[in-house]
Amino acid sequence: MKPITLLTALLVMLRVSGLAEIPWGWVFAPMIIVFSSAIIGMVISAARRK
C-alpha cells in the first residue's frame, strides 16, 4: 500500500468517527496514526535496502 492510500484511509476513518460523534474516534485516531507511520517507516526502510 502507498502512504497516500494509508492517509486517505486514515482521513476516511476519522470522518466516519466524527460523523458518528463517538468518542472512540479519539481513542483509535492516535493508534491508527502510530500504526500507519510505523508501516510507512517500514516501507521506506525496505525501499532503501533495495
C-alpha distance matrix in Angstrom:
0.0 3.8 6.6 8.2 6.5 7.1 10.5 11.3 10.8 13.0 15.4 15.8 16.5 18.9 20.6 21.1 22.6 24.6 25.9 26.9 28.7 27.9 28.2 25.4 23.0 24.4 23.9 20.2 19.2 19.8 18.2 14.9 15.2 16.0 13.4 10.5 12.5 12.9 9.3 9.1 12.4 11.6 9.0 11.8 14.4 13.1 12.9 16.3 17.7 17.2
3.8 0.0 3.8 5.3 5.4 6.6 8.8 10.1 10.9 12.6 14.5 15.6 16.8 18.6 20.1 21.4 22.9 24.4 25.9 27.3 28.8 28.3 28.5 26.1 23.3 24.4 24.3 20.9 19.1 19.7 18.7 15.4 14.7 15.9 14.0 10.5 11.7 13.0 9.8 8.1 11.6 11.8 8.8 10.4 13.8 13.1 12.0 15.2 17.3 16.8
6.6 3.8 0.0 3.8 5.5 5.0 6.2 8.6 9.8 10.4 12.3 14.2 15.2 16.4 18.2 19.9 21.0 22.2 24.1 25.6 26.7 26.3 26.1 23.9 20.9 21.6 21.8 18.6 16.4 16.6 16.2 13.0 11.6 13.0 11.8 8.1 8.7 10.8 8.5 6.2 9.7 11.0 8.9 9.8 13.3 13.7 12.9 15.4 17.9 18.1
8.2 5.3 3.8 0.0 3.8 5.4 5.1 6.2 8.6 9.7 10.5 12.2 14.2 15.2 16.4 18.3 19.9 20.7 22.3 24.2 25.4 25.6 25.7 24.0 20.7 21.7 22.4 19.3 16.8 17.7 17.8 14.3 13.1 15.3 14.4 10.6 11.6 14.2 12.1 9.9 13.4 14.9 12.5 13.3 16.9 17.2 16.0 18.5 21.2 21.0
6.5 5.4 5.5 3.8 0.0 3.8 5.4 5.1 6.0 8.5 9.8 10.4 12.2 14.1 15.1 16.3 18.2 19.6 20.7 22.3 24.0 23.9 24.5 22.4 19.4 21.0 21.4 17.9 16.1 17.5 17.0 13.3 13.1 15.4 13.7 10.2 12.4 14.5 11.9 10.9 14.7 15.4 13.2 14.9 18.3 18.0 17.3 20.2 22.5 22.1
7.1 6.6 5.0 5.4 3.8 0.0 3.8 5.5 5.1 6.1 8.6 9.8 10.5 12.2 14.1 15.3 16.4 18.1 19.8 21.0 22.3 21.8 21.9 19.7 16.7 18.0 18.1 14.7 12.8 14.0 13.3 9.6 9.4 11.6 10.0 6.5 9.1 11.2 9.1 8.6 12.3 13.3 12.0 13.8 16.8 17.0 16.9 19.7 21.8 22.1
10.5 8.8 6.2 5.1 5.4 3.8 0.0 3.8 5.4 5.0 6.2 8.6 9.8 10.4 12.2 14.2 15.3 16.1 18.1 19.8 20.8 20.7 20.7 19.0 15.7 16.6 17.5 14.4 11.8 13.1 13.5 9.9 8.8 11.8 11.3 7.9 9.5 12.6 11.4 10.2 13.6 15.4 14.3 15.3 18.5 19.3 18.9 21.2 23.7 24.2
11.3 10.1 8.6 6.2 5.1 5.5 3.8 0.0 3.8 5.3 5.0 6.1 8.6 9.7 10.4 12.2 14.1 15.0 16.2 18.2 19.6 20.0 20.7 19.1 15.8 17.4 18.6 15.5 13.1 15.3 15.6 11.9 11.7 14.9 14.1 11.0 13.1 16.0 14.4 13.5 17.1 18.5 17.0 18.3 21.6 22.0 21.4 24.0 26.5 26.5
10.8 10.9 9.8 8.6 6.0 5.1 5.4 3.8 0.0 3.8 5.5 5.1 6.2 8.6 9.8 10.5 12.2 14.0 15.2 16.4 18.2 18.0 18.8 16.7 13.7 15.8 16.4 13.0 11.4 13.9 13.5 9.7 10.6 13.7 12.2 9.7 12.8 15.1 13.4 13.5 17.0 18.0 16.9 18.9 21.8 21.9 22.0 24.7 26.8 27.0
13.0 12.6 10.4 9.7 8.5 6.1 5.0 5.3 3.8 0.0 3.8 5.4 5.2 6.1 8.6 9.9 10.6 12.0 14.1 15.3 16.3 16.0 16.1 14.3 11.0 12.5 13.3 10.2 8.0 10.3 10.6 7.0 7.5 10.9 10.4 8.3 10.9 13.6 12.9 13.0 16.1 17.6 17.2 18.8 21.5 22.3 22.6 24.9 27.1 27.8
15.4 14.5 12.3 10.5 9.8 8.6 6.2 5.0 5.5 3.8 0.0 3.8 5.5 5.0 6.1 8.6 9.9 10.2 12.0 14.1 15.0 15.5 16.1 15.0 11.4 13.0 14.8 12.2 9.6 12.3 13.5 10.3 10.2 13.9 14.0 11.7 13.8 16.9 16.3 15.8 19.0 20.8 20.1 21.3 24.3 25.2 25.0 27.3 29.8 30.3
15.8 15.6 14.2 12.2 10.4 9.8 8.6 6.1 5.1 5.4 3.8 0.0 3.8 5.4 5.0 6.1 8.6 9.6 10.4 12.2 14.0 14.6 15.9 14.7 11.5 14.0 15.5 12.7 11.1 14.4 14.9 11.7 12.7 16.2 15.5 13.6 16.3 19.0 17.9 17.9 21.3 22.6 21.7 23.4 26.4 26.8 26.7 29.4 31.6 31.9
16.5 16.8 15.2 14.2 12.2 10.5 9.8 8.6 6.2 5.2 5.5 3.8 0.0 3.8 5.4 5.1 6.1 8.4 9.8 10.5 12.2 11.8 13.0 11.2 8.2 11.1 12.1 9.2 8.3 11.8 11.9 9.2 11.0 14.3 13.6 12.5 15.5 17.7 17.0 17.7 20.8 22.0 21.7 23.7 26.3 26.7 27.2 29.8 31.7 32.3
18.9 18.6 16.4 15.2 14.1 12.2 10.4 9.7 8.6 6.1 5.0 5.4 3.8 0.0 3.8 5.5 5.1 5.9 8.5 9.8 10.3 10.5 11.1 10.3 6.6 8.8 10.8 8.9 6.9 10.5 11.8 9.6 10.5 14.1 14.4 13.4 15.7 18.4 18.3 18.7 21.4 23.2 23.1 24.6 27.2 28.2 28.6 30.7 33.0 33.8
20.6 20.1 18.2 16.4 15.1 14.1 12.2 10.4 9.8 8.6 6.1 5.0 5.4 3.8 0.0 3.8 5.5 4.9 6.0 8.4 9.6 11.0 12.5 12.4 9.1 11.6 14.0 12.3 10.6 14.2 15.6 13.3 14.1 17.7 17.9 16.6 18.9 21.7 21.4 21.4 24.5 26.2 25.7 27.1 30.0 30.8 30.9 33.2 35.5 36.1
21.1 21.4 19.9 18.3 16.3 15.3 14.2 12.2 10.5 9.9 8.6 6.1 5.1 5.5 3.8 0.0 3.8 5.4 5.1 6.1 8.5 9.2 11.6 10.9 8.5 11.9 13.6 11.8 11.3 15.1 15.7 13.6 15.4 18.7 18.3 17.5 20.3 22.6 22.1 22.7 25.8 27.1 26.8 28.6 31.3 31.8 32.2 34.7 36.7 37.3
22.6 22.9 21.0 19.9 18.2 16.4 15.3 14.1 12.2 10.6 9.9 8.6 6.1 5.1 5.5 3.8 0.0 3.8 5.6 5.1 6.1 6.0 7.9 7.3 5.0 8.4 10.2 9.2 9.1 12.8 13.7 12.4 14.3 17.3 17.4 17.2 19.8 22.0 22.0 22.9 25.6 27.0 27.2 29.0 31.4 32.2 32.9 35.1 37.1 38.0
24.6 24.4 22.2 20.7 19.6 18.1 16.1 15.0 14.0 12.0 10.2 9.6 8.4 5.9 4.9 5.4 3.8 0.0 3.8 5.4 5.0 6.9 8.5 9.5 6.9 9.2 12.1 11.7 10.7 14.2 15.9 14.7 15.7 19.0 19.7 19.2 21.3 23.9 24.1 24.5 27.2 29.0 29.1 30.4 33.0 34.1 34.5 36.6 38.9 39.8
25.9 25.9 24.1 22.3 20.7 19.8 18.1 16.2 15.2 14.1 12.0 10.4 9.8 8.5 6.0 5.1 5.6 3.8 0.0 3.8 5.3 8.1 10.9 11.9 9.9 12.7 15.2 14.6 14.0 17.7 19.0 17.5 18.8 22.2 22.4 21.8 24.2 26.7 26.6 27.0 29.9 31.5 31.3 32.9 35.6 36.3 36.6 39.0 41.2 41.8
26.9 27.3 25.6 24.2 22.3 21.0 19.8 18.2 16.4 15.3 14.1 12.2 10.5 9.8 8.4 6.1 5.1 5.4 3.8 0.0 3.8 5.4 9.0 9.7 8.9 12.0 13.9 13.6 14.0 17.6 18.5 17.4 19.4 22.4 22.4 22.3 24.9 27.0 27.0 27.9 30.7 32.0 32.1 34.0 36.4 37.1 37.7 40.1 42.1 42.8
28.7 28.8 26.7 25.4 24.0 22.3 20.8 19.6 18.2 16.3 15.0 14.0 12.2 10.3 9.6 8.5 6.1 5.0 5.3 3.8 0.0 3.8 6.5 8.7 8.1 10.1 12.6 13.3 13.4 16.6 18.1 17.7 19.2 22.0 22.7 22.8 25.0 27.2 27.7 28.5 31.0 32.6 33.0 34.6 36.9 37.9 38.7 40.8 42.8 43.9
27.9 28.3 26.3 25.6 23.9 21.8 20.7 20.0 18.0 16.0 15.5 14.6 11.8 10.5 11.0 9.2 6.0 6.9 8.1 5.4 3.8 0.0 3.8 5.3 6.1 8.3 9.8 10.7 11.8 14.8 15.8 15.9 17.9 20.2 20.7 21.5 23.7 25.5 26.2 27.4 29.7 31.1 31.8 33.6 35.6 36.6 37.6 39.7 41.5 42.7
28.2 28.5 26.1 25.7 24.5 21.9 20.7 20.7 18.8 16.1 16.1 15.9 13.0 11.1 12.5 11.6 7.9 8.5 10.9 9.0 6.5 3.8 0.0 3.8 5.2 5.6 7.1 9.2 10.3 12.6 13.9 14.7 16.4 18.4 19.4 20.5 22.3 24.1 25.2 26.5 28.3 29.9 31.0 32.5 34.3 35.6 36.9 38.7 40.5 42.0
25.4 26.1 23.9 24.0 22.4 19.7 19.0 19.1 16.7 14.3 15.0 14.7 11.2 10.3 12.4 10.9 7.3 9.5 11.9 9.7 8.7 5.3 3.8 0.0 3.8 5.4 5.0 6.2 8.4 10.8 11.2 12.0 14.3 16.0 16.5 17.9 20.1 21.4 22.4 24.0 25.9 27.1 28.3 30.1 31.8 32.9 34.3 36.2 37.8 39.3
23.0 23.3 20.9 20.7 19.4 16.7 15.7 15.8 13.7 11.0 11.4 11.5 8.2 6.6 9.1 8.5 5.0 6.9 9.9 8.9 8.1 6.1 5.2 3.8 0.0 3.8 5.3 5.2 5.7 8.9 10.0 10.0 11.8 14.2 14.9 15.6 17.7 19.6 20.4 21.6 23.7 25.2 26.1 27.7 29.6 30.8 31.9 33.8 35.7 37.0
24.4 24.4 21.6 21.7 21.0 18.0 16.6 17.4 15.8 12.5 13.0 14.0 11.1 8.8 11.6 11.9 8.4 9.2 12.7 12.0 10.1 8.3 5.6 5.4 3.8 0.0 3.8 5.7 5.4 7.2 9.3 10.3 11.2 13.2 14.7 15.8 17.2 19.0 20.5 21.6 23.2 25.0 26.3 27.5 29.2 30.8 32.0 33.6 35.5 37.2
23.9 24.3 21.8 22.4 21.4 18.1 17.5 18.6 16.4 13.3 14.8 15.5 12.1 10.8 14.0 13.6 10.2 12.1 15.2 13.9 12.6 9.8 7.1 5.0 5.3 3.8 0.0 3.8 5.8 6.5 7.2 9.2 10.9 11.9 13.1 15.0 16.5 17.6 19.2 20.9 22.2 23.7 25.3 26.8 28.1 29.6 31.2 32.7 34.3 36.1
20.2 20.9 18.6 19.3 17.9 14.7 14.4 15.5 13.0 10.2 12.2 12.7 9.2 8.9 12.3 11.8 9.2 11.7 14.6 13.6 13.3 10.7 9.2 6.2 5.2 5.7 3.8 0.0 3.8 5.7 5.1 6.0 8.5 10.0 10.3 11.9 14.0 15.2 16.2 18.0 19.7 20.9 22.2 24.0 25.6 26.7 28.2 30.0 31.6 33.2
19.2 19.1 16.4 16.8 16.1 12.8 11.8 13.1 11.4 8.0 9.6 11.1 8.3 6.9 10.6 11.3 9.1 10.7 14.0 14.0 13.4 11.8 10.3 8.4 5.7 5.4 5.8 3.8 0.0 3.8 5.5 5.1 6.1 8.6 9.8 10.5 12.1 14.1 15.3 16.3 18.1 19.9 20.9 22.3 24.2 25.6 26.7 28.4 30.3 31.9
19.8 19.7 16.6 17.7 17.5 14.0 13.1 15.3 13.9 10.3 12.3 14.4 11.8 10.5 14.2 15.1 12.8 14.2 17.7 17.6 16.6 14.8 12.6 10.8 8.9 7.2 6.5 5.7 3.8 0.0 3.8 5.5 5.0 6.1 8.4 9.9 10.5 12.1 14.2 15.2 16.3 18.3 19.9 20.9 22.4 24.2 25.6 26.8 28.6 30.6
18.2 18.7 16.2 17.8 17.0 13.3 13.5 15.6 13.5 10.6 13.5 14.9 11.9 11.8 15.6 15.7 13.7 15.9 19.0 18.5 18.1 15.8 13.9 11.2 10.0 9.3 7.2 5.1 5.5 3.8 0.0 3.8 5.5 5.2 6.0 8.5 9.9 10.5 12.3 14.2 15.3 16.5 18.3 19.9 21.1 22.5 24.3 25.8 27.2 29.1
14.9 15.4 13.0 14.3 13.3 9.6 9.9 11.9 9.7 7.0 10.3 11.7 9.2 9.6 13.3 13.6 12.4 14.7 17.5 17.4 17.7 15.9 14.7 12.0 10.0 10.3 9.2 6.0 5.1 5.5 3.8 0.0 3.8 5.5 5.0 5.9 8.4 9.7 10.4 12.0 14.0 15.2 16.3 18.1 19.8 20.9 22.3 24.2 25.8 27.3
15.2 14.7 11.6 13.1 13.1 9.4 8.8 11.7 10.6 7.5 10.2 12.7 11.0 10.5 14.1 15.4 14.3 15.7 18.8 19.4 19.2 17.9 16.4 14.3 11.8 11.2 10.9 8.5 6.1 5.0 5.5 3.8 0.0 3.8 5.5 5.2 6.0 8.5 9.9 10.4 12.1 14.2 15.3 16.3 18.2 19.8 20.9 22.4 24.4 26.0
16.0 15.9 13.0 15.3 15.4 11.6 11.8 14.9 13.7 10.9 13.9 16.2 14.3 14.1 17.7 18.7 17.3 19.0 22.2 22.4 22.0 20.2 18.4 16.0 14.2 13.2 11.9 10.0 8.6 6.1 5.2 5.5 3.8 0.0 3.8 5.6 5.2 6.1 8.7 9.9 10.4 12.3 14.3 15.3 16.4 18.3 19.9 21.0 22.7 24.7
13.4 14.0 11.8 14.4 13.7 10.0 11.3 14.1 12.2 10.4 14.0 15.5 13.6 14.4 17.9 18.3 17.4 19.7 22.4 22.4 22.7 20.7 19.4 16.5 14.9 14.7 13.1 10.3 9.8 8.4 6.0 5.0 5.5 3.8 0.0 3.8 5.5 5.1 6.3 8.7 9.9 10.7 12.4 14.3 15.4 16.6 18.4 20.1 21.4 23.2
10.5 10.5 8.1 10.6 10.2 6.5 7.9 11.0 9.7 8.3 11.7 13.6 12.5 13.4 16.6 17.5 17.2 19.2 21.8 22.3 22.8 21.5 20.5 17.9 15.6 15.8 15.0 11.9 10.5 9.9 8.5 5.9 5.2 5.6 3.8 0.0 3.8 5.4 5.1 6.1 8.6 9.8 10.5 12.3 14.2 15.2 16.4 18.3 20.1 21.5
12.5 11.7 8.7 11.6 12.4 9.1 9.5 13.1 12.8 10.9 13.8 16.3 15.5 15.7 18.9 20.3 19.8 21.3 24.2 24.9 25.0 23.7 22.3 20.1 17.7 17.2 16.5 14.0 12.1 10.5 9.9 8.4 6.0 5.2 5.5 3.8 0.0 3.8 5.4 5.0 6.1 8.6 9.8 10.4 12.2 14.1 15.2 16.4 18.5 20.3
12.9 13.0 10.8 14.2 14.5 11.2 12.6 16.0 15.1 13.6 16.9 19.0 17.7 18.4 21.7 22.6 22.0 23.9 26.7 27.0 27.2 25.5 24.1 21.4 19.6 19.0 17.6 15.2 14.1 12.1 10.5 9.7 8.5 6.1 5.1 5.4 3.8 0.0 3.8 5.4 5.0 6.2 8.7 9.9 10.5 12.2 14.2 15.4 16.7 18.8
9.3 9.8 8.5 12.1 11.9 9.1 11.4 14.4 13.4 12.9 16.3 17.9 17.0 18.3 21.4 22.1 22.0 24.1 26.6 27.0 27.7 26.2 25.2 22.4 20.4 20.5 19.2 16.2 15.3 14.2 12.3 10.4 9.9 8.7 6.3 5.1 5.4 3.8 0.0 3.8 5.4 5.1 6.2 8.6 9.9 10.5 12.2 14.3 15.5 17.0
9.1 8.1 6.2 9.9 10.9 8.6 10.2 13.5 13.5 13.0 15.8 17.9 17.7 18.7 21.4 22.7 22.9 24.5 27.0 27.9 28.5 27.4 26.5 24.0 21.6 21.6 20.9 18.0 16.3 15.2 14.2 12.0 10.4 9.9 8.7 6.1 5.0 5.4 3.8 0.0 3.8 5.4 5.1 6.1 8.6 9.8 10.5 12.3 14.4 15.7
12.4 11.6 9.7 13.4 14.7 12.3 13.6 17.1 17.0 16.1 19.0 21.3 20.8 21.4 24.5 25.8 25.6 27.2 29.9 30.7 31.0 29.7 28.3 25.9 23.7 23.2 22.2 19.7 18.1 16.3 15.3 14.0 12.1 10.4 9.9 8.6 6.1 5.0 5.4 3.8 0.0 3.8 5.4 5.1 6.1 8.5 9.8 10.6 12.5 14.6
11.6 11.8 11.0 14.9 15.4 13.3 15.4 18.5 18.0 17.6 20.8 22.6 22.0 23.2 26.2 27.1 27.0 29.0 31.5 32.0 32.6 31.1 29.9 27.1 25.2 25.0 23.7 20.9 19.9 18.3 16.5 15.2 14.2 12.3 10.7 9.8 8.6 6.2 5.1 5.4 3.8 0.0 3.8 5.5 5.2 6.0 8.5 9.9 10.7 12.7
9.0 8.8 8.9 12.5 13.2 12.0 14.3 17.0 16.9 17.2 20.1 21.7 21.7 23.1 25.7 26.8 27.2 29.1 31.3 32.1 33.0 31.8 31.0 28.3 26.1 26.3 25.3 22.2 20.9 19.9 18.3 16.3 15.3 14.3 12.4 10.5 9.8 8.7 6.2 5.1 5.4 3.8 0.0 3.8 5.5 5.1 6.1 8.6 10.0 11.0
11.8 10.4 9.8 13.3 14.9 13.8 15.3 18.3 18.9 18.8 21.3 23.4 23.7 24.6 27.1 28.6 29.0 30.4 32.9 34.0 34.6 33.6 32.5 30.1 27.7 27.5 26.8 24.0 22.3 20.9 19.9 18.1 16.3 15.3 14.3 12.3 10.4 9.9 8.6 6.1 5.1 5.5 3.8 0.0 3.8 5.4 5.0 6.2 8.7 10.1
14.4 13.8 13.3 16.9 18.3 16.8 18.5 21.6 21.8 21.5 24.3 26.4 26.3 27.2 30.0 31.3 31.4 33.0 35.6 36.4 36.9 35.6 34.3 31.8 29.6 29.2 28.1 25.6 24.2 22.4 21.1 19.8 18.2 16.4 15.4 14.2 12.2 10.5 9.9 8.6 6.1 5.2 5.5 3.8 0.0 3.8 5.4 5.1 6.4 9.0
13.1 13.1 13.7 17.2 18.0 17.0 19.3 22.0 21.9 22.3 25.2 26.8 26.7 28.2 30.8 31.8 32.2 34.1 36.3 37.1 37.9 36.6 35.6 32.9 30.8 30.8 29.6 26.7 25.6 24.2 22.5 20.9 19.8 18.3 16.6 15.2 14.1 12.2 10.5 9.8 8.5 6.0 5.1 5.4 3.8 0.0 3.8 5.4 5.2 6.7
12.9 12.0 12.9 16.0 17.3 16.9 18.9 21.4 22.0 22.6 25.0 26.7 27.2 28.6 30.9 32.2 32.9 34.5 36.6 37.7 38.7 37.6 36.9 34.3 31.9 32.0 31.2 28.2 26.7 25.6 24.3 22.3 20.9 19.9 18.4 16.4 15.2 14.2 12.2 10.5 9.8 8.5 6.1 5.0 5.4 3.8 0.0 3.8 5.4 5.4
16.3 15.2 15.4 18.5 20.2 19.7 21.2 24.0 24.7 24.9 27.3 29.4 29.8 30.7 33.2 34.7 35.1 36.6 39.0 40.1 40.8 39.7 38.7 36.2 33.8 33.6 32.7 30.0 28.4 26.8 25.8 24.2 22.4 21.0 20.1 18.3 16.4 15.4 14.3 12.3 10.6 9.9 8.6 6.2 5.1 5.4 3.8 0.0 3.8 5.4
17.7 17.3 17.9 21.2 22.5 21.8 23.7 26.5 26.8 27.1 29.8 31.6 31.7 33.0 35.5 36.7 37.1 38.9 41.2 42.1 42.8 41.5 40.5 37.8 35.7 35.5 34.3 31.6 30.3 28.6 27.2 25.8 24.4 22.7 21.4 20.1 18.5 16.7 15.5 14.4 12.5 10.7 10.0 8.7 6.4 5.2 5.4 3.8 0.0 3.8
17.2 16.8 18.1 21.0 22.1 22.1 24.2 26.5 27.0 27.8 30.3 31.9 32.3 33.8 36.1 37.3 38.0 39.8 41.8 42.8 43.9 42.7 42.0 39.3 37.0 37.2 36.1 33.2 31.9 30.6 29.1 27.3 26.0 24.7 23.2 21.5 20.3 18.8 17.0 15.7 14.6 12.7 11.0 10.1 9.0 6.7 5.4 5.4 3.8 0.0
